[in-house]
Amino acid sequence: MSNEVIEGKIDIILRNLEFLREYADIDEQEFLDSYKDLQAVKYSLLETIEACIDIASHIISARGLERAESYAEMFEILGKRGVIEKGLADKLSDMARFRNILVHGYAKVDNLKVLEIVKEELQDVERFVKEILRKFNA
C-alpha cells in the first residue's frame, strides 16, 4: 500500500476542509443567493468526497478486498472489514451517494443539503482522515 497516494489524497481533503469551514457560519439565504459561493462549495465538496473514495479504493485494492459495485459500497466494505468504524462507513456511503447527485444530476441538487453537509457532516470526513492516518501511519 502506498502511503504516498494516501498522503496526497489527505492533503486534498484537508485543503478543501479548510476552505469549506469558511462557510460553516454563513447565513442560509446569503449562501443560496450567491451562485459563486454555491459553485465553489459544491466543487470543493465534490473534490473532498472523491479524495475519500480514492483512499477507499486504494485500500480495497492494496488489501485484495472484494470488489465494490459502487462508490458507496467501498465505504461499506471498509466498515465491514474493520478498516473504519461501521457508523462512519454508513455516513461516508451516504456522502458518496450525494457525490453521484452532484456529478450526474440524477436529481436536482438540493443546495440546502449542500449547506447542511458543510455545517453538520464535515466532521465525518475529519474522522475518516484520522482513522486512516492512525491505521496506516500515512
N, C-alpha and C positions, 0 to 999 in steps of 0.2 A: 504494500500500500504506500502511496506516495504522499508523505506529509507536505511536500511542496504544493501539490494540487490542492489539498485541503486548506493549507495556509492561504493560498491565493484566493480561494473562494471565500474564506473567512474575512479576508481584507475587504472584499467587495461588500460583504454583508455589513461589516462594521462601518464602512464609509456611508452606506445607504441608511443604516440605522441612525447615525449621527444627523444626517440630513432630515430624515423623517421625524425625528424628535422635535425639530423646529415647528412642526405642525400639531404637536400634541395639545396645545392650548389654543389653537386658532378657533375663532368663532365659526360655528357651523355655516351660517349664511355667507360670511365673508369667503369661506372656502368654496362653497357651491357657486358663488358669483365670479370666481377667478378661474377662467379657463387655463391660464398659465400654471397656477398652483395645482389644479386638478391633474393636468397632464404630467407635471413634474412628479407629483406624488405617485400617480399610477405607474409611471415608468420606474421610479425608484423602488416601489413595492414589487413590481414585476422582476426587476433585477435581483432583488433580495431573495424572493421565493425561488427563482431559477438557480441561484447560487446554492441554496439549501438542497434543491433537487439534485444538482450536480454532485454535491458532497454525498448525498444518499446513494446515488448511482455508483459513485466511485467505491464506496464501502461495500455495496452489494456485489459489485464486480470483483473487487480485490479479495473478498471473503468467499466467493463462489456461492453466494446465496441464491435462492430461487429467483427466477425472472419475474419482474413486476409487469403487469399488463397496463398500468397507468402510473402517472407521477404520484398520485395519492397513495397507491399501493406500495410504493417504495418506502414510505414512512411507516406504513402498517407492517411491512416486513422487518424494518429496523426495530419497531416496538415488540413484535412477536419474538424476535431473536435476542432481545435484551440489550441491543446497542443503545437505544434510548428508552426512556420511560414510556409505558403504554399510553397514558393520558396525553403526553406531549406528542406522541406519534399520531393520535387522533386529531389533535389540533392542527398539526402540520399537514395532515392529509386534507383537512378542510381548506387550508390555505392553498394547497396545490390545486384543489378543485376550483378555487376562486381565481387562481392564475389562468386556468383554462378560459374562464369567462373574460378576463382581461384581454387575453391574446386572440381568442377566436370569436368573441362576441356571441357565444351560444345564447346568451340572454343579455338584455340591456344592462350595462354596468350600473349598479346602484352606487352613486357617488357618496351617499351617506354610509354605505357599507365600507367603502374605501376609507373614509374618515374614521369609522368605528375601529377598523383594523389598526390604523395608526395610533389611535388613542388608547386602545384596550388590548391589542393582541401582539404587539411587537415584543413583549416580554417572552412570548413563546419562542420567537426566533433567538432571543438572547439566551434562553435556557438551552436551546439546541446547540448553539455555539459553545456554551460552557461544557455541556456533556461531551461534545465531540473533542474539545481540547483536553478534557480530563481523561477520556478513554484512549485517545490516540497521541497524546503529547505533541500535538501539532504546534 
